Amino acid sequence: MRPYPLAALANRSQSWEWLDKEMLGPGNSPQAAKQGLRGADCWRESRGRVQLLGSLVPSGADEIRAQLKAWRARDPTIRLPAGLDDGGFLGSQTPVRDAIELLDLHIRLEPDPRANGGSPGVTAFAAEEDGSS
């Protein structure tokens, strides 16, 4: 489905923000909902399951459905990230492989406080290094 626009467009709602929040999920955020590949227990707790899901994408939606059915025989709570049909697709495209490829690389960055008029300050790590506190 690449490239992803930074903001939702009138003709495409699947933006970078959508991929980040819905597909990848909230990561380690304390207020995280159980969504995406990093938030939902069924994906977060099984790296092998995520990798297998990614390898099924070229085989198509029917293969993904068959594998989901097998997994659900043991765990009926398994669901694909929000917005996808049960075969992992949005129409004729799927963001599943995009999200899985980004899973290890994607890190949310905190906004620089200077963007809101604040000062950068000293981090706790930097203070420990130079002996100040």
C-alpha positions in Angstrom: 0.0 0.0 0.0 3.0 2.3 0.1 3.6 5.2 0.0 1.5 6.5 3.0 0.6 10.1 3.0 1.4 12.0 6.2 -2.2 13.0 6.6 -5.5 11.4 5.5 -6.5 12.5 2.0 -10.1 12.8 0.7 -9.6 9.7 -1.5 -7.5 7.7 1.0 -7.9 7.5 4.7 -4.9 5.1 5.2 -2.3 7.6 6.2 1.0 7.3 8.2 -1.0 8.1 11.3 -3.4 5.3 10.6 -0.6 2.8 9.9 1.1 4.0 13.2 -1.9 3.7 15.4 -4.2 1.1 13.9 -1.7 -1.4 12.3 1.4 -1.1 14.5 -0.4 -0.2 17.6 0.4 1.7 20.7 3.6 0.0 21.7 4.5 0.5 25.4 2.4 3.6 26.0 0.8 3.5 29.5 -2.6 4.5 28.1 -2.4 2.0 25.2 -5.5 0.3 23.9 -5.2 -3.4 23.0 -4.8 -2.7 19.3 -2.4 -3.3 16.4 0.5 -5.7 16.2 2.2 -4.2 19.3 -0.9 -3.7 21.4 -3.1 -6.7 21.0 -2.1 -9.7 23.1 -2.6 -12.2 20.3 0.1 -10.5 18.2 2.4 -8.9 20.8 2.9 -12.2 22.6 3.7 -14.3 19.5 6.5 -13.1 17.2 6.3 -16.3 15.1 2.6 -15.7 14.5 3.3 -12.2 13.2 6.1 -13.4 10.9 3.9 -16.2 9.5 1.1 -13.7 8.9 3.5 -11.5 6.9 4.7 -14.5 4.9 1.1 -15.4 3.9 0.4 -12.0 2.3 1.7 -12.9 -1.2 -0.5 -16.0 -1.1 -3.6 -13.9 -0.8 -6.6 -13.4 1.5 -7.8 -17.0 1.3 -4.5 -18.2 2.8 -4.7 -15.6 5.6 -8.3 -16.6 6.4 -7.4 -20.2 6.6 -4.5 -19.5 9.0 -6.7 -17.2 11.1 -9.3 -20.0 11.3 -6.6 -22.5 12.5 -5.3 -20.0 15.1 -8.9 -19.3 16.3 -9.5 -22.9 17.0 -7.1 -22.5 19.9 -7.7 -18.8 20.6 -11.0 -17.3 19.5 -9.9 -13.7 20.4 -7.4 -13.5 17.5 -8.3 -10.5 15.3 -6.5 -8.6 12.6 -5.8 -4.9 13.3 -8.8 -2.6 12.8 -10.0 -1.6 9.4 -8.9 -4.8 7.6 -11.3 -7.5 6.3 -10.9 -11.0 7.6 -8.4 -11.7 4.9 -6.1 -8.8 5.9 -7.0 -6.7 2.9 -8.5 -3.3 2.1 -10.0 -3.8 -1.3 -7.1 -5.3 -3.4 -4.3 -4.1 -1.2 -3.0 -4.9 2.3 -0.9 -2.9 4.8 0.0 -6.1 6.7 3.4 -6.6 5.2 4.2 -2.8 5.4 3.4 -2.9 9.2 5.4 -6.1 9.8 8.4 -4.7 8.0 8.2 -1.6 10.1 7.6 -3.3 13.4 11.3 -3.6 14.4 12.3 -0.2 13.0 9.4 2.1 14.0 10.0 4.2 17.1 7.7 7.0 18.1 9.7 10.1 18.7 8.7 12.6 21.4 8.1 16.1 20.1 11.0 18.5 20.8 9.8 20.9 23.6 11.3 23.8 21.6 8.5 23.3 19.1 6.0 24.5 21.8 8.2 27.4 23.1 9.9 25.4 25.9 13.5 24.8 26.5 15.3 21.5 25.7 16.4 21.0 29.3 18.8 18.3 30.5 17.7 14.7 30.4 18.2 12.5 33.4 20.6 10.4 31.4 22.8 13.4 30.5 22.7 14.6 34.1 24.0 11.2 35.4 26.8 11.2 32.8 28.3 14.5 33.9 27.6 13.9 37.6 25.0 16.7 38.0 21.4 16.2 39.0 
